[in-house]
Structures are given as structure tokens and as C-alpha cells.
Amino acid sequence: MRDMFMHVPCWKLPTLHRALHTRPEGARMEVAGGYAEVLKRAVAKQQDAGSAAMSQG
């Protein structure tokens, strides 16, 4: 989220986070504890997509 809202000071991020979760789009948000977690999720999704494509074709 920090990259999406670079103009928000770090001490206001918890308030922004809570505000975003009150909106309908908040249900679709994925929250990660850091870049390492984001990368792990991205790799896992890519591997899942690759496995699904191989099983179909």
C-alpha cells in the first residue's frame, strides 16, 4: 500500500488502511507484511497459473 500512496506519511498509513477497508473495494484488497511476502504470493500465483495451463493443454 505504501507504493500506491507515496504522498501519505508513514504514520498515517494505519488510518488510511482502516479507511480503505471500510469501502466496498476493501474486501478485494490483499495485505502483506512486506515485500518478501508480496514476492512469495506473486510467485505462488504464477506457479498456480502455470500448473492450471499445463493441465488444460
C-alpha positions as CSV (number, residue, x, y, z in Angstrom):
1,M,0.0,0.0,0.0
2,R,2.9,2.3,0.6
3,D,3.7,2.3,-3.1
4,M,0.1,3.2,-4.0
5,F,0.0,6.2,-1.7
6,M,3.5,7.6,-1.7
7,H,2.3,11.0,-0.6
8,V,0.9,9.7,2.7
9,P,3.3,9.9,5.6
10,C,4.1,6.5,7.2
11,W,2.5,7.4,10.5
12,K,-0.9,7.9,8.7
13,L,-0.8,4.6,6.9
14,P,-2.8,2.7,9.6
15,T,-5.6,5.3,9.3
16,L,-5.5,5.1,5.5
17,H,-5.6,1.3,5.8
18,R,-8.7,1.3,8.0
19,A,-10.4,3.9,5.8
20,L,-9.8,1.7,2.7
21,H,-11.2,-1.4,4.4
22,T,-14.5,0.4,5.0
23,R,-15.1,0.8,1.3
24,P,-16.5,-2.0,-0.9
25,E,-13.1,-2.3,-2.7
26,G,-11.6,-3.1,0.7
27,A,-12.9,-6.6,0.6
28,R,-10.8,-7.3,-2.5
29,M,-7.6,-5.9,-1.1
30,E,-4.6,-8.1,-0.3
31,V,-2.4,-7.0,2.6
32,A,1.1,-8.2,3.0
33,G,3.6,-7.8,5.8
34,G,6.4,-6.7,3.5
35,Y,8.0,-7.1,0.0
36,A,9.2,-10.6,0.7
37,E,5.6,-11.7,1.3
38,V,4.4,-10.0,-1.8
39,L,7.0,-11.7,-3.9
40,K,6.2,-15.1,-2.4
41,R,2.5,-14.6,-3.2
42,A,3.3,-13.4,-6.7
43,V,5.5,-16.4,-7.4
44,A,2.9,-18.8,-6.0
45,K,0.1,-17.3,-8.2
46,Q,2.3,-17.5,-11.2
47,Q,3.1,-21.2,-10.5
48,D,-0.6,-22.0,-9.9
49,A,-1.5,-20.3,-13.2
50,G,1.2,-22.3,-15.0
51,S,0.1,-25.6,-13.5
52,A,-3.5,-24.9,-14.5
53,A,-2.5,-24.1,-18.0
54,M,-0.4,-27.3,-18.3
55,S,-3.3,-29.4,-17.0
56,Q,-5.7,-28.0,-19.6
57,G,-3.4,-28.2,-22.6
